[in-house]
Amino acid sequence: MNEKQPRELIDLISHLDKERAWLLEQIDKGNWPEFRLELAALERELGQLLTRVADEIDETN
């Protein structure tokens, strides 16, 4: 992997984490009540995925 790829991957993870936080905020505000359970599950899974990827990056650096 070249030096540019890890930086781009870290930036992508950061962007996705911000989007995940926004989604959680919207769920907490009561938006999309008909999809609340599915969106909450998606938010949790995305958070777990981002944590695993970030950990993998840390281990390889």
C-alpha positions in Angstrom: 0.0 0.0 0.0 1.4 3.4 -0.9 1.5 6.3 1.6 -1.4 8.1 0.0 -3.8 5.2 0.5 -3.7 5.0 4.3 -4.4 8.8 4.5 -7.3 8.5 2.1 -8.6 5.5 4.1 -8.3 7.4 7.4 -10.1 10.4 5.8 -12.9 8.1 4.6 -13.3 6.5 8.0 -13.5 9.9 9.6 -16.2 11.0 7.1 -18.2 7.9 7.5 -18.0 8.3 11.3 -19.4 11.8 11.1 -22.2 10.5 8.9 -22.9 7.8 11.4 -23.0 10.3 14.2 -25.4 12.5 12.2 -27.7 9.4 11.6 -27.7 8.7 15.3 -28.6 12.3 16.0 -31.5 12.1 13.6 -32.8 8.9 15.1 -32.6 10.4 18.6 -34.6 13.4 17.3 -37.4 11.0 16.3 -36.9 11.2 12.5 -38.1 8.3 10.5 -39.9 6.5 13.3 -41.1 3.7 11.0 -37.4 2.9 10.3 -36.0 3.5 13.8 -35.1 -0.1 14.6 -33.5 -0.8 11.3 -31.6 2.5 11.2 -30.4 2.0 14.8 -29.1 -1.4 13.9 -27.4 0.0 10.8 -25.7 2.8 12.9 -24.4 0.2 15.4 -23.0 -2.1 12.7 -21.4 0.9 10.9 -19.8 2.0 14.1 -18.4 -1.5 14.8 -17.1 -1.8 11.2 -15.4 1.6 11.4 -13.8 0.7 14.7 -12.5 -2.6 13.3 -11.1 -0.9 10.2 -9.4 1.8 12.3 -7.9 -0.8 14.5 -6.5 -2.7 11.5 -5.0 0.5 10.1 -3.3 1.2 13.5 -1.9 -2.3 13.6 -0.4 -2.1 10.2 1.3 1.3 10.8 
